[in-house]
Amino acid sequence: MRTQRTLRGKLKANTIERIICDDGVATDGWVVTGFDCFPTAATGDDTQGLLSLDEDGCTGGWDASDNRQIAWSFMFIGTNGGNIGSFIAENHVVVRDLWVENFSGVAMNYVINIERQVLSDDQAILALIQERAQDDL
């Protein structure tokens, strides 16, 4: 079984997409090791995206206090240069699916790197609980 995956795609402006990571094995978890977003045009476009463990975590903006959001990325490109950055929350395990959100006004490419982590039954249950926001129930 593969231990690493690269997930990539393109989102239209201001959209959310579900990425299925669940392989049906309860003790398989995935850790996000990389998340980058970038525009489809070479210059002049800015992109901002986030990864969430739940669709409700896709709020149209970055919120580090929301434990469903686990990674954030941006790229700003101008005619005189630009900036790029990404942040990944440590100590997370994806046991179901990921949600990627583009809250930019332009189309956005994304690349997500994930690494398999074998969990005990107890760790899998704990990861499922941690995927939920405290006020989600």
N, C-alpha and C positions, 0 to 999 in steps of 0.2 A: 504494500500500500504506500502511496506517495506521502512523503512527510512535509513537502512544501508545495504551495500552489501560488500562482500569480493570476489574479482576477483583474480584468481590464474591460473598459467599455467607454461609451460616450453617452452623456445625458443632455437632453435639451435644457434650455434655461428654466430655472425655478422648478425642477422636478425631483422626484424621489424614486429610487429603484431598489427592489428587494433582490438580494444576492443569496441564493441558497447555498449554505455551507454544511447543513446537517446531512450526514451520510447514513443515518439510520442506526449508527453504533452509539449507544448511550455514553460510552466512556471515551469517545473521541472529542477532543476539544481543539480549538484553533486559536492561536495567538497572532494578532496583527503585528507584523514586524516592519511594515512600510505602507505608507499611504501618501500618494501624490496626486494632485490635480493640476491640469494645465489647459489653456484655451485651445480651441481648434484653429485659431488664426495666429499668424506669426507675431504680430505686434498690435498694440492698442487695446487688447482685451484683458480684463481682470477676471479671475475665477476664485471662488471660495466654495469649499465643500466640507462635509463632515461624514463620519461613520457612526452609526448608532446600532445598538443591539435590538432596537424595537422601533417600529414606525412612529410611535408617539414621541420618540426622542428627536425626531426630525422637526425642529421648531422654527426653521428659517433663520437660524443664527447660532453662533457658538455659545454654549452654556456649560462651562466646566463643572458647575455644581450638579448637573444632571448626570447621574451615573450610567445612564443608557448611552450617552455620547462618549465614544472611546478614542476618536482620532479626528483631527482637524487639519486642513491643508489649504494653502492659498498660493496664488501666483499672480503678481501684478507686473505687467509688461508695458513699458512705454517706449517712446522713440529713443530715449536716452538711457535705456537700461531697465532694470526691474528688480523685484524681490520675490523670493520663494521661501516657503517655510511649511513645516508640518510638525505636528505634535501628536504623540501617541501616549495615551494613558497607560501606565504600567499596571501590572497585576490584574489583567482582565483575561478571561477565557471565553471564546465564542463557542457555544454548544448548539445553537440553533442557526439562525440566519443573521446576516448583516443587512443594514439599510444604508445606502449612500444617497446623500442629498447634495444637489447643486442649487445653491441659493444665489447664484450669479444671474445677471441679466443676459448672459450669452451661453452658448453650448460649452460643455466642459468634458474633457477626457479625464479618465482616472485610471490609476494602477494601484492595486492593493496586493501586498505580499503577506501570506499567512503561513504559519508553521504549525504542524500537527503536534498535539500534546496528548499523551495517553493519560487518562484520569482514572482514579479509583471510583467505585460507586459513590462513596461519600463526597469526593471532590466534584463529581458530575452533578450531584444534587445541589451542592453549595453553589456551583457555577450557574445553575438554572435560577436559583433564588437571587443571586447577584445581578442577573440580567434584568430583573424587574426593578423599576424605580420604587422607592419607599412609599410614595403616594400614588402608585399605579393601581393598587387594588381597591 
